């Protein structure tokens, strides 16, 4: 039984989000997984928590107003857009140590977040030796 770490698509059309799951290799994309390891939302969405904290900090500061009252504006700044990734790093490392194979998109996500070390990158990259046709020996080239 080969276990893969891959993304299972959920959400509506034009509004996807993905579950990071450990699942058998032969199962369908949205089949029942062995374990759900996290969620990934590739669509940048506004993060209002940081803006509200900034707004509260500013509203606590003394600002000159009419008769000593503090004037507060209800207008917030432009929201910060972020993609959301939430997962259980311990369980992902467990599945990788047991021998689960990540799919290419999952590999890229895990590499970017630092869960997969630099030494493992060569598994999904093309070998530079065979990338260009100039490295083919002269006797195997066809003449035209």
N, CA, C and O atoms as a GROMACS GRO file, in nm:
protein
  576
    1UNK      N    1   0.084  -0.117   0.000
    1UNK     CA    2   0.000   0.000   0.000
    1UNK      C    3   0.089   0.124   0.000
    1UNK      O    4   0.159   0.151   0.098
    2UNK      N    5   0.086   0.200  -0.110
    2UNK     CA    6   0.164   0.322  -0.121
    2UNK      C    7   0.077   0.438  -0.072
    2UNK      O    8  -0.035   0.458  -0.120
    3UNK      N    9   0.129   0.512   0.023
    3UNK     CA   10   0.057   0.627   0.078
    3UNK      C   11   0.117   0.753   0.019
    3UNK      O   12   0.239   0.770   0.016
    4UNK      N   13   0.030   0.842  -0.027
    4UNK     CA   14   0.074   0.970  -0.083
    4UNK      C   15   0.018   1.083   0.001
    4UNK      O   16  -0.091   1.073   0.058
    5UNK      N   17   0.094   1.190   0.007
    5UNK     CA   18   0.044   1.315   0.064
    5UNK      C   19   0.002   1.401  -0.055
    5UNK      O   20   0.086   1.438  -0.137
    6UNK      N   21  -0.126   1.432  -0.064
    6UNK     CA   22  -0.172   1.510  -0.177
    6UNK      C   23  -0.287   1.602  -0.138
    6UNK      O   24  -0.337   1.596  -0.026
    7UNK      N   25  -0.326   1.685  -0.232
    7UNK     CA   26  -0.430   1.784  -0.208
    7UNK      C   27  -0.564   1.731  -0.260
    7UNK      O   28  -0.573   1.684  -0.373
    8UNK      N   29  -0.668   1.740  -0.176
    8UNK     CA   30  -0.804   1.704  -0.214
    8UNK      C   31  -0.883   1.833  -0.228
    8UNK      O   32  -0.892   1.912  -0.134
    9UNK      N   33  -0.939   1.855  -0.346
    9UNK     CA   34  -1.008   1.981  -0.372
    9UNK      C   35  -1.147   1.983  -0.309
    9UNK      O   36  -1.221   1.886  -0.315
   10UNK      N   37  -1.179   2.097  -0.249
   10UNK     CA   38  -1.311   2.122  -0.194
   10UNK      C   39  -1.350   2.264  -0.231
   10UNK      O   40  -1.272   2.336  -0.293
   11UNK      N   41  -1.469   2.305  -0.193
   11UNK     CA   42  -1.514   2.440  -0.224
   11UNK      C   43  -1.600   2.440  -0.348
   11UNK      O   44  -1.634   2.335  -0.404
   12UNK      N   45  -1.635   2.559  -0.392
   12UNK     CA   46  -1.721   2.574  -0.508
   12UNK      C   47  -1.639   2.610  -0.630
   12UNK      O   48  -1.518   2.629  -0.623
   13UNK      N   49  -1.708   2.620  -0.744
   13UNK     CA   50  -1.641   2.659  -0.866
   13UNK      C   51  -1.590   2.801  -0.851
   13UNK      O   52  -1.660   2.887  -0.798
   14UNK      N   53  -1.470   2.826  -0.895
   14UNK     CA   54  -1.402   2.956  -0.886
   14UNK      C   55  -1.369   2.997  -0.743
   14UNK      O   56  -1.328   3.111  -0.719
   15UNK      N   57  -1.386   2.907  -0.647
   15UNK     CA   58  -1.356   2.938  -0.508
   15UNK      C   59  -1.299   2.813  -0.440
   15UNK      O   60  -1.359   2.763  -0.344
   16UNK      N   61  -1.186   2.762  -0.488
   16UNK     CA   62  -1.137   2.635  -0.434
   16UNK      C   63  -1.060   2.652  -0.304
   16UNK      O   64  -1.004   2.758  -0.276
   17UNK      N   65  -1.058   2.546  -0.225
   17UNK     CA   66  -0.962   2.531  -0.118
   17UNK      C   67  -0.931   2.382  -0.112
   17UNK      O   68  -1.009   2.300  -0.161
   18UNK      N   69  -0.821   2.348  -0.052
   18UNK     CA   70  -0.772   2.211  -0.056
   18UNK      C   71  -0.746   2.159   0.085
   18UNK      O   72  -0.706   2.233   0.174
   19UNK      N   73  -0.770   2.029   0.102
   19UNK     CA   74  -0.728   1.960   0.223
   19UNK      C   75  -0.601   1.884   0.190
   19UNK      O   76  -0.594   1.815   0.088
   20UNK      N   77  -0.502   1.894   0.275
   20UNK     CA   78  -0.380   1.814   0.262
   20UNK      C   79  -0.409   1.683   0.333
   20UNK      O   80  -0.435   1.682   0.454
   21UNK      N   81  -0.403   1.572   0.259
   21UNK     CA   82  -0.444   1.443   0.314
   21UNK      C   83  -0.338   1.337   0.288
   21UNK      O   84  -0.260   1.346   0.194
   22UNK      N   85  -0.338   1.236   0.375
   22UNK     CA   86  -0.262   1.114   0.352
   22UNK      C   87  -0.363   1.012   0.300
   22UNK      O   88  -0.462   0.984   0.366
   23UNK      N   89  -0.337   0.958   0.181
   23UNK     CA   90  -0.434   0.871   0.115
   23UNK      C   91  -0.360   0.766   0.033
   23UNK      O   92  -0.245   0.787  -0.006
   24UNK      N   93  -0.426   0.654   0.007
   24UNK     CA   94  -0.366   0.551  -0.078
   24UNK      C   95  -0.352   0.606  -0.220
   24UNK      O   96  -0.433   0.686  -0.265
   25UNK      N   97  -0.248   0.561  -0.287
   25UNK     CA   98  -0.215   0.612  -0.420
   25UNK      C   99  -0.325   0.584  -0.522
   25UNK      O  100  -0.346   0.664  -0.612
   26UNK      N  101  -0.395   0.472  -0.508
   26UNK     CA  102  -0.492   0.430  -0.609
   26UNK      C  103  -0.630   0.493  -0.589
   26UNK      O  104  -0.717   0.477  -0.674
   27UNK      N  105  -0.652   0.563  -0.480
   27UNK     CA  106  -0.783   0.622  -0.452
   27UNK      C  107  -0.806   0.747  -0.536
   27UNK      O  108  -0.712   0.810  -0.585
   28UNK      N  109  -0.933   0.783  -0.552
   28UNK     CA  110  -0.970   0.903  -0.626
   28UNK      C  111  -0.929   1.028  -0.549
   28UNK      O  112  -0.898   1.022  -0.430
   29UNK      N  113  -0.930   1.141  -0.617
   29UNK     CA  114  -0.882   1.266  -0.558
   29UNK      C  115  -0.958   1.304  -0.432
   29UNK      O  116  -0.897   1.346  -0.333
   30UNK      N  117  -1.090   1.290  -0.433
   30UNK     CA  118  -1.171   1.333  -0.320
   30UNK      C  119  -1.222   1.216  -0.237
   30UNK      O  120  -1.321   1.231  -0.164
   31UNK      N  121  -1.157   1.101  -0.246
   31UNK     CA  122  -1.199   0.984  -0.168
   31UNK      C  123  -1.170   1.005  -0.020
   31UNK      O  124  -1.099   1.099   0.019
   32UNK      N  125  -1.224   0.916   0.062
   32UNK     CA  126  -1.203   0.924   0.207
   32UNK      C  127  -1.056   0.898   0.238
   32UNK      O  128  -1.004   0.791   0.206
   33UNK      N  129  -0.987   0.994   0.301
   33UNK     CA  130  -0.844   0.978   0.326
   33UNK      C  131  -0.816   0.896   0.452
   33UNK      O  132  -0.906   0.871   0.533
   34UNK      N  133  -0.691   0.854   0.466
   34UNK     CA  134  -0.647   0.790   0.588
   34UNK      C  135  -0.646   0.893   0.700
   34UNK      O  136  -0.691   0.866   0.812
   35UNK      N  137  -0.593   1.012   0.670
   35UNK     CA  138  -0.585   1.118   0.770
   35UNK      C  139  -0.582   1.254   0.701
   35UNK      O  140  -0.515   1.272   0.599
   36UNK      N  141  -0.655   1.349   0.758
   36UNK     CA  142  -0.649   1.487   0.710
   36UNK      C  143  -0.538   1.558   0.787
   36UNK      O  144  -0.539   1.560   0.910
   37UNK      N  145  -0.443   1.615   0.714
   37UNK     CA  146  -0.326   1.676   0.776
   37UNK      C  147  -0.332   1.828   0.782
   37UNK      O  148  -0.259   1.890   0.860
   38UNK      N  149  -0.416   1.888   0.701
   38UNK     CA  150  -0.424   2.034   0.704
   38UNK      C  151  -0.509   2.089   0.593
   38UNK      O  152  -0.576   2.015   0.521
   39UNK      N  153  -0.506   2.221   0.580
   39UNK     CA  154  -0.583   2.291   0.477
   39UNK      C  155  -0.494   2.393   0.407
   39UNK      O  156  -0.402   2.449   0.466
   40UNK      N  157  -0.525   2.416   0.279
   40UNK     CA  158  -0.453   2.514   0.199
   40UNK      C  159  -0.554   2.591   0.117
   40UNK      O  160  -0.633   2.532   0.043
   41UNK      N  161  -0.552   2.722   0.130
   41UNK     CA  162  -0.641   2.809   0.053
   41UNK      C  163  -0.554   2.891  -0.042
   41UNK      O  164  -0.488   2.985   0.003
   42UNK      N  165  -0.553   2.859  -0.172
   42UNK     CA  166  -0.465   2.929  -0.266
   42UNK      C  167  -0.515   3.067  -0.308
   42UNK      O  168  -0.440   3.143  -0.369
   43UNK      N  169  -0.639   3.100  -0.277
   43UNK     CA  170  -0.695   3.229  -0.316
   43UNK      C  171  -0.660   3.332  -0.209
   43UNK      O  172  -0.695   3.314  -0.092
   44UNK      N  173  -0.591   3.440  -0.247
   44UNK     CA  174  -0.560   3.543  -0.146
   44UNK      C  175  -0.688   3.607  -0.092
   44UNK      O  176  -0.772   3.655  -0.168
   45UNK      N  177  -0.700   3.606   0.038
   45UNK     CA  178  -0.818   3.661   0.104
   45UNK      C  179  -0.775   3.769   0.203
   45UNK      O  180  -0.662   3.766   0.253
   46UNK      N  181  -0.862   3.865   0.231
   46UNK     CA  182  -0.824   3.973   0.323
   46UNK      C  183  -0.807   3.922   0.466
   46UNK      O  184  -0.885   3.839   0.513
   47UNK      N  185  -0.706   3.973   0.532
   47UNK     CA  186  -0.681   3.940   0.672
   47UNK      C  187  -0.715   4.065   0.752
   47UNK      O  188  -0.640   4.164   0.750
   48UNK      N  189  -0.827   4.061   0.822
   48UNK     CA  190  -0.874   4.179   0.894
   48UNK      C  191  -0.823   4.184   1.037
   48UNK      O  192  -0.829   4.290   1.100
   49UNK      N  193  -0.772   4.074   1.091
   49UNK     CA  194  -0.726   4.074   1.230
   49UNK      C  195  -0.616   4.176   1.252
   49UNK      O  196  -0.620   4.252   1.350
   50UNK      N  197  -0.518   4.179   1.163
   50UNK     CA  198  -0.406   4.272   1.178
   50UNK      C  199  -0.453   4.417   1.166
   50UNK      O  200  -0.406   4.504   1.238
   51UNK      N  201  -0.546   4.441   1.074
   51UNK     CA  202  -0.596   4.577   1.055
   51UNK      C  203  -0.676   4.624   1.176
   51UNK      O  204  -0.665   4.740   1.217
   52UNK      N  205  -0.756   4.535   1.234
   52UNK     CA  206  -0.835   4.574   1.350
   52UNK      C  207  -0.745   4.603   1.469
   52UNK      O  208  -0.774   4.694   1.547
   53UNK      N  209  -0.636   4.527   1.484
   53UNK     CA  210  -0.543   4.554   1.593
   53UNK      C  211  -0.478   4.691   1.575
   53UNK      O  212  -0.464   4.766   1.671
   54UNK      N  213  -0.437   4.723   1.452
   54UNK     CA  214  -0.378   4.854   1.426
   54UNK      C  215  -0.479   4.966   1.454
   54UNK      O  216  -0.444   5.069   1.512
   55UNK      N  217  -0.604   4.942   1.413
   55UNK     CA  218  -0.708   5.042   1.433
   55UNK      C  219  -0.733   5.064   1.582
   55UNK      O  220  -0.752   5.178   1.625
   56UNK      N  221  -0.735   4.958   1.660
   56UNK     CA  222  -0.757   4.970   1.804
   56UNK      C  223  -0.640   5.043   1.870
   56UNK      O  224  -0.661   5.123   1.962
   57UNK      N  225  -0.518   5.015   1.825
   57UNK     CA  226  -0.403   5.083   1.882
   57UNK      C  227  -0.410   5.234   1.855
   57UNK      O  228  -0.381   5.316   1.942
   58UNK      N  229  -0.449   5.268   1.732
   58UNK     CA  230  -0.458   5.409   1.696
   58UNK      C  231  -0.572   5.478   1.771
   58UNK      O  232  -0.559   5.595   1.808
   59UNK      N  233  -0.681   5.407   1.794
   59UNK     CA  234  -0.795   5.470   1.862
   59UNK      C  235  -0.765   5.493   2.009
   59UNK      O  236  -0.829   5.578   2.071
   60UNK      N  237  -0.671   5.419   2.067
   60UNK     CA  238  -0.634   5.439   2.206
   60UNK      C  239  -0.541   5.558   2.225
   60UNK      O  240  -0.528   5.609   2.336
   61UNK      N  241  -0.476   5.601   2.119
   61UNK     CA  242  -0.385   5.715   2.129
   61UNK      C  243  -0.467   5.844   2.142
   61UNK      O  244  -0.578   5.854   2.092
   62UNK      N  245  -0.409   5.940   2.211
   62UNK     CA  246  -0.477   6.069   2.227
   62UNK      C  247  -0.466   6.149   2.098
   62UNK      O  248  -0.356   6.172   2.046
   63UNK      N  249  -0.580   6.191   2.048
   63UNK     CA  250  -0.584   6.275   1.930
   63UNK      C  251  -0.668   6.398   1.964
   63UNK      O  252  -0.770   6.388   2.032
   64UNK      N  253  -0.625   6.509   1.918
   64UNK     CA  254  -0.703   6.629   1.949
   64UNK      C  255  -0.838   6.625   1.879
   64UNK      O  256  -0.846   6.593   1.761
   65UNK      N  257  -0.943   6.656   1.953
   65UNK     CA  258  -1.076   6.657   1.896
   65UNK      C  259  -1.157   6.771   1.953
   65UNK      O  260  -1.105   6.853   2.029
   66UNK      N  261  -1.279   6.777   1.917
   66UNK     CA  262  -1.366   6.884   1.965
   66UNK      C  263  -1.400   6.861   2.112
   66UNK      O  264  -1.447   6.753   2.148
   67UNK      N  265  -1.376   6.959   2.197
   67UNK     CA  266  -1.400   6.954   2.342
   67UNK      C  267  -1.325   6.839   2.409
   67UNK      O  268  -1.375   6.781   2.506
   68UNK      N  269  -1.209   6.806   2.360
   68UNK     CA  270  -1.130   6.702   2.423
   68UNK      C  271  -1.175   6.561   2.389
   68UNK      O  272  -1.119   6.465   2.441
   69UNK      N  273  -1.275   6.545   2.302
   69UNK     CA  274  -1.321   6.411   2.264
   69UNK      C  275  -1.228   6.355   2.156
   69UNK      O  276  -1.172   6.429   2.076
   70UNK      N  277  -1.214   6.224   2.157
   70UNK     CA  278  -1.130   6.159   2.058
   70UNK      C  279  -1.215   6.127   1.937
   70UNK      O  280  -1.320   6.064   1.948
   71UNK      N  281  -1.169   6.170   1.822
   71UNK     CA  282  -1.241   6.144   1.698
   71UNK      C  283  -1.192   6.011   1.642
   71UNK      O  284  -1.072   5.991   1.624
   72UNK      N  285  -1.286   5.921   1.615
   72UNK     CA  286  -1.250   5.792   1.559
   72UNK      C  287  -1.315   5.778   1.422
   72UNK      O  288  -1.433   5.809   1.404
   73UNK      N  289  -1.238   5.733   1.331
   73UNK     CA  290  -1.289   5.711   1.196
   73UNK      C  291  -1.323   5.564   1.181
   73UNK      O  292  -1.249   5.478   1.232
   74UNK      N  293  -1.430   5.532   1.114
   74UNK     CA  294  -1.469   5.393   1.094
   74UNK      C  295  -1.409   5.333   0.969
   74UNK      O  296  -1.438   5.218   0.935
   75UNK      N  297  -1.326   5.408   0.898
   75UNK     CA  298  -1.267   5.360   0.774
   75UNK      C  299  -1.137   5.288   0.804
   75UNK      O  300  -1.048   5.343   0.869
   76UNK      N  301  -1.127   5.164   0.757
   76UNK     CA  302  -1.004   5.087   0.773
   76UNK      C  303  -0.917   5.102   0.650
   76UNK      O  304  -0.965   5.143   0.544
   77UNK      N  305  -0.792   5.068   0.664
   77UNK     CA  306  -0.700   5.070   0.550
   77UNK      C  307  -0.733   4.955   0.456
   77UNK      O  308  -0.819   4.872   0.485
   78UNK      N  309  -0.664   4.953   0.344
   78UNK     CA  310  -0.681   4.844   0.249
   78UNK      C  311  -0.638   4.714   0.316
   78UNK      O  312  -0.530   4.709   0.375
   79UNK      N  313  -0.720   4.609   0.309
   79UNK     CA  314  -0.685   4.485   0.379
   79UNK      C  315  -0.564   4.416   0.318
   79UNK      O  316  -0.536   4.429   0.199
   80UNK      N  317  -0.492   4.344   0.401
   80UNK     CA  318  -0.377   4.266   0.358
   80UNK      C  319  -0.430   4.135   0.301
   80UNK      O  320  -0.509   4.066   0.366
   81UNK      N  321  -0.387   4.100   0.180
   81UNK     CA  322  -0.432   3.976   0.116
   81UNK      C  323  -0.329   3.867   0.140
   81UNK      O  324  -0.211   3.886   0.113
   82UNK      N  325  -0.374   3.752   0.192
   82UNK     CA  326  -0.284   3.641   0.221
   82UNK      C  327  -0.348   3.510   0.183
   82UNK      O  328  -0.469   3.492   0.192
   83UNK      N  329  -0.262   3.417   0.139
   83UNK     CA  330  -0.305   3.280   0.120
   83UNK      C  331  -0.294   3.211   0.256
   83UNK      O  332  -0.206   3.244   0.336
   84UNK      N  333  -0.383   3.116   0.282
   84UNK     CA  334  -0.387   3.054   0.414
   84UNK      C  335  -0.338   2.909   0.406
   84UNK      O  336  -0.384   2.832   0.322
   85UNK      N  337  -0.245   2.875   0.493
   85UNK     CA  338  -0.198   2.737   0.507
   85UNK      C  339  -0.203   2.701   0.654
   85UNK      O  340  -0.140   2.767   0.737
   86UNK      N  341  -0.278   2.599   0.687
   86UNK     CA  342  -0.285   2.548   0.824
   86UNK      C  343  -0.266   2.397   0.816
   86UNK      O  344  -0.340   2.328   0.747
   87UNK      N  345  -0.166   2.346   0.888
   87UNK     CA  346  -0.148   2.202   0.890
   87UNK      C  347  -0.076   2.158   1.015
   87UNK      O  348  -0.020   2.239   1.089
   88UNK      N  349  -0.079   2.027   1.038
   88UNK     CA  350  -0.015   1.967   1.154
   88UNK      C  351   0.123   1.919   1.110
   88UNK      O  352   0.137   1.815   1.047
   89UNK      N  353   0.224   1.996   1.145
   89UNK     CA  354   0.360   1.969   1.098
   89UNK      C  355   0.413   1.837   1.154
   89UNK      O  356   0.487   1.766   1.085
   90UNK      N  357   0.377   1.803   1.278
   90UNK     CA  358   0.425   1.678   1.338
   90UNK      C  359   0.372   1.557   1.261
   90UNK      O  360   0.447   1.462   1.237
   91UNK      N  361   0.245   1.560   1.223
   91UNK     CA  362   0.187   1.447   1.151
   91UNK      C  363   0.243   1.438   1.008
   91UNK      O  364   0.260   1.328   0.956
   92UNK      N  365   0.271   1.551   0.946
   92UNK     CA  366   0.330   1.548   0.812
   92UNK      C  367   0.469   1.486   0.819
   92UNK      O  368   0.503   1.402   0.736
   93UNK      N  369   0.549   1.526   0.919
   93UNK     CA  370   0.682   1.467   0.934
   93UNK      C  371   0.672   1.318   0.964
   93UNK      O  372   0.755   1.240   0.918
   94UNK      N  373   0.572   1.277   1.042
   94UNK     CA  374   0.552   1.135   1.071
   94UNK      C  375   0.528   1.058   0.941
   94UNK      O  376   0.592   0.956   0.916
   95UNK      N  377   0.434   1.107   0.858
   95UNK     CA  378   0.403   1.037   0.735
   95UNK      C  379   0.522   1.034   0.639
   95UNK      O  380   0.543   0.935   0.569
   96UNK      N  381   0.600   1.140   0.635
   96UNK     CA  382   0.719   1.141   0.550
   96UNK      C  383   0.823   1.041   0.600
   96UNK      O  384   0.888   0.974   0.520
   97UNK      N  385   0.839   1.030   0.732
   97UNK     CA  386   0.934   0.934   0.789
   97UNK      C  387   0.889   0.790   0.769
   97UNK      O  388   0.972   0.700   0.758
   98UNK      N  389   0.758   0.768   0.766
   98UNK     CA  390   0.705   0.633   0.745
   98UNK      C  391   0.722   0.591   0.600
   98UNK      O  392   0.725   0.471   0.570
   99UNK      N  393   0.734   0.687   0.509
   99UNK     CA  394   0.757   0.654   0.369
   99UNK      C  395   0.651   0.706   0.274
   99UNK      O  396   0.649   0.669   0.157
  100UNK      N  397   0.563   0.792   0.322
  100UNK     CA  398   0.462   0.851   0.233
  100UNK      C  399   0.531   0.942   0.133
  100UNK      O  400   0.626   1.013   0.166
  101UNK      N  401   0.481   0.939   0.010
  101UNK     CA  402   0.541   1.018  -0.097
  101UNK      C  403   0.453   1.139  -0.126
  101UNK      O  404   0.335   1.123  -0.158
  102UNK      N  405   0.508   1.260  -0.117
  102UNK     CA  406   0.426   1.378  -0.148
  102UNK      C  407   0.411   1.395  -0.299
  102UNK      O  408   0.501   1.363  -0.376
  103UNK      N  409   0.295   1.446  -0.340
  103UNK     CA  410   0.277   1.481  -0.480
  103UNK      C  411   0.359   1.606  -0.509
  103UNK      O  412   0.410   1.670  -0.417
  104UNK      N  413   0.373   1.641  -0.637
  104UNK     CA  414   0.456   1.756  -0.672
  104UNK      C  415   0.406   1.887  -0.612
  104UNK      O  416   0.486   1.963  -0.558
  105UNK      N  417   0.274   1.917  -0.618
  105UNK     CA  418   0.229   2.042  -0.554
  105UNK      C  419   0.252   2.042  -0.402
  105UNK      O  420   0.288   2.145  -0.345
  106UNK      N  421   0.230   1.929  -0.338
  106UNK     CA  422   0.252   1.920  -0.193
  106UNK      C  423   0.401   1.933  -0.163
  106UNK      O  424   0.440   1.997  -0.065
  107UNK      N  425   0.485   1.873  -0.248
  107UNK     CA  426   0.630   1.884  -0.229
  107UNK      C  427   0.672   2.031  -0.233
  107UNK      O  428   0.753   2.075  -0.151
  108UNK      N  429   0.618   2.107  -0.330
  108UNK     CA  430   0.653   2.248  -0.342
  108UNK      C  431   0.611   2.326  -0.217
  108UNK      O  432   0.687   2.410  -0.167
  109UNK      N  433   0.490   2.299  -0.167
  109UNK     CA  434   0.443   2.368  -0.047
  109UNK      C  435   0.530   2.334   0.074
  109UNK      O  436   0.566   2.422   0.151
  110UNK      N  437   0.562   2.206   0.090
  110UNK     CA  438   0.642   2.164   0.204
  110UNK      C  439   0.784   2.219   0.196
  110UNK      O  440   0.844   2.252   0.298
  111UNK      N  441   0.837   2.229   0.074
  111UNK     CA  442   0.972   2.284   0.058
  111UNK      C  443   0.973   2.434   0.090
  111UNK      O  444   1.064   2.483   0.156
  112UNK      N  445   0.871   2.506   0.041
  112UNK     CA  446   0.867   2.650   0.064
  112UNK      C  447   0.852   2.684   0.212
  112UNK      O  448   0.901   2.788   0.257
  113UNK      N  449   0.784   2.600   0.287
  113UNK     CA  450   0.765   2.626   0.430
  113UNK      C  451   0.876   2.567   0.515
  113UNK      O  452   0.877   2.587   0.636
  114UNK      N  453   0.969   2.493   0.454
  114UNK     CA  454   1.085   2.444   0.528
  114UNK      C  455   1.067   2.308   0.593
  114UNK      O  456   1.154   2.267   0.671
  115UNK      N  457   0.959   2.238   0.565
  115UNK     CA  458   0.940   2.105   0.624
  115UNK      C  459   1.030   2.004   0.555
  115UNK      O  460   1.085   1.915   0.620
  116UNK      N  461   1.045   2.016   0.423
  116UNK     CA  462   1.135   1.928   0.348
  116UNK      C  463   1.268   2.001   0.334
  116UNK      O  464   1.271   2.114   0.286
  117UNK      N  465   1.378   1.937   0.374
  117UNK     CA  466   1.508   2.005   0.368
  117UNK      C  467   1.560   2.017   0.225
  117UNK      O  468   1.508   1.955   0.133
  118UNK      N  469   1.663   2.098   0.208
  118UNK     CA  470   1.725   2.126   0.078
  118UNK      C  471   1.778   1.999   0.012
  118UNK      O  472   1.776   1.989  -0.111
  119UNK      N  473   1.825   1.902   0.090
  119UNK     CA  474   1.886   1.781   0.034
  119UNK      C  475   1.787   1.697  -0.046
  119UNK      O  476   1.828   1.622  -0.134
  120UNK      N  477   1.658   1.709  -0.018
  120UNK     CA  478   1.558   1.626  -0.084
  120UNK      C  479   1.504   1.688  -0.213
  120UNK      O  480   1.420   1.628  -0.279
  121UNK      N  481   1.550   1.806  -0.249
  121UNK     CA  482   1.496   1.876  -0.365
  121UNK      C  483   1.526   1.802  -0.494
  121UNK      O  484   1.446   1.809  -0.588
  122UNK      N  485   1.636   1.733  -0.503
  122UNK     CA  486   1.675   1.665  -0.627
  122UNK      C  487   1.577   1.556  -0.666
  122UNK      O  488   1.580   1.511  -0.781
  123UNK      N  489   1.491   1.512  -0.576
  123UNK     CA  490   1.397   1.405  -0.609
  123UNK      C  491   1.297   1.448  -0.715
  123UNK      O  492   1.255   1.367  -0.798
  124UNK      N  493   1.258   1.576  -0.715
  124UNK     CA  494   1.159   1.622  -0.810
  124UNK      C  495   1.215   1.716  -0.915
  124UNK      O  496   1.140   1.766  -0.998
  125UNK      N  497   1.344   1.740  -0.914
  125UNK     CA  498   1.401   1.828  -1.015
  125UNK      C  499   1.463   1.744  -1.126
  125UNK      O  500   1.504   1.630  -1.104
  126UNK      N  501   1.468   1.801  -1.244
  126UNK     CA  502   1.529   1.730  -1.356
  126UNK      C  503   1.679   1.734  -1.343
  126UNK      O  504   1.736   1.833  -1.295
  127UNK      N  505   1.742   1.629  -1.385
  127UNK     CA  506   1.887   1.624  -1.378
  127UNK      C  507   1.946   1.718  -1.482
  127UNK      O  508   1.905   1.713  -1.598
  128UNK      N  509   2.042   1.802  -1.445
  128UNK     CA  510   2.100   1.894  -1.544
  128UNK      C  511   2.179   1.819  -1.651
  128UNK      O  512   2.203   1.874  -1.759
  129UNK      N  513   2.220   1.696  -1.622
  129UNK     CA  514   2.297   1.618  -1.718
  129UNK      C  515   2.213   1.585  -1.842
  129UNK      O  516   2.264   1.585  -1.954
  130UNK      N  517   2.085   1.556  -1.821
  130UNK     CA  518   1.999   1.515  -1.932
  130UNK      C  519   1.902   1.625  -1.975
  130UNK      O  520   1.814   1.600  -2.057
  131UNK      N  521   1.916   1.743  -1.922
  131UNK     CA  522   1.822   1.849  -1.954
  131UNK      C  523   1.842   1.906  -2.094
  131UNK      O  524   1.746   1.946  -2.159
  132UNK      N  525   1.966   1.911  -2.141
  132UNK     CA  526   1.993   1.970  -2.272
  132UNK      C  527   2.038   1.862  -2.370
  132UNK      O  528   2.107   1.769  -2.330
  133UNK      N  529   1.999   1.873  -2.497
  133UNK     CA  530   2.040   1.773  -2.595
  133UNK      C  531   2.187   1.785  -2.634
  133UNK      O  532   2.238   1.696  -2.703
  134UNK      N  533   2.257   1.890  -2.594
  134UNK     CA  534   2.398   1.906  -2.628
  134UNK      C  535   2.485   1.803  -2.557
  134UNK      O  536   2.597   1.775  -2.602
  135UNK      N  537   2.437   1.747  -2.448
  135UNK     CA  538   2.516   1.651  -2.371
  135UNK      C  539   2.507   1.509  -2.426
  135UNK      O  540   2.568   1.417  -2.370
  136UNK      N  541   2.433   1.490  -2.534
  136UNK     CA  542   2.421   1.356  -2.593
  136UNK      C  543   2.552   1.326  -2.666
  136UNK      O  544   2.603   1.412  -2.738
  137UNK      N  545   2.606   1.205  -2.651
  137UNK     CA  546   2.730   1.171  -2.721
  137UNK      C  547   2.716   1.186  -2.872
  137UNK      O  548   2.606   1.171  -2.926
  138UNK      N  549   2.828   1.215  -2.940
  138UNK     CA  550   2.826   1.246  -3.084
  138UNK      C  551   2.782   1.126  -3.168
  138UNK      O  552   2.718   1.145  -3.271
  139UNK      N  553   2.816   1.003  -3.127
  139UNK     CA  554   2.782   0.888  -3.209
  139UNK      C  555   2.633   0.855  -3.204
  139UNK      O  556   2.585   0.782  -3.291
  140UNK      N  557   2.559   0.905  -3.108
  140UNK     CA  558   2.416   0.875  -3.101
  140UNK      C  559   2.330   0.981  -3.168
  140UNK      O  560   2.210   0.961  -3.185
  141UNK      N  561   2.390   1.094  -3.208
  141UNK     CA  562   2.313   1.198  -3.276
  141UNK      C  563   2.283   1.153  -3.418
  141UNK      O  564   2.366   1.090  -3.484
  142UNK      N  565   2.164   1.185  -3.465
  142UNK     CA  566   2.126   1.150  -3.602
  142UNK      C  567   2.166   1.263  -3.695
  142UNK      O  568   2.162   1.381  -3.658
  143UNK      N  569   2.204   1.225  -3.816
  143UNK     CA  570   2.241   1.326  -3.915
  143UNK      C  571   2.120   1.358  -4.000
  143UNK      O  572   2.041   1.271  -4.034
  144UNK      N  573   2.108   1.483  -4.034
  144UNK     CA  574   1.994   1.521  -4.117
  144UNK      C  575   2.039   1.574  -4.251
  144UNK      O  576   1.955   1.611  -4.333
   0.00000   0.00000   0.00000
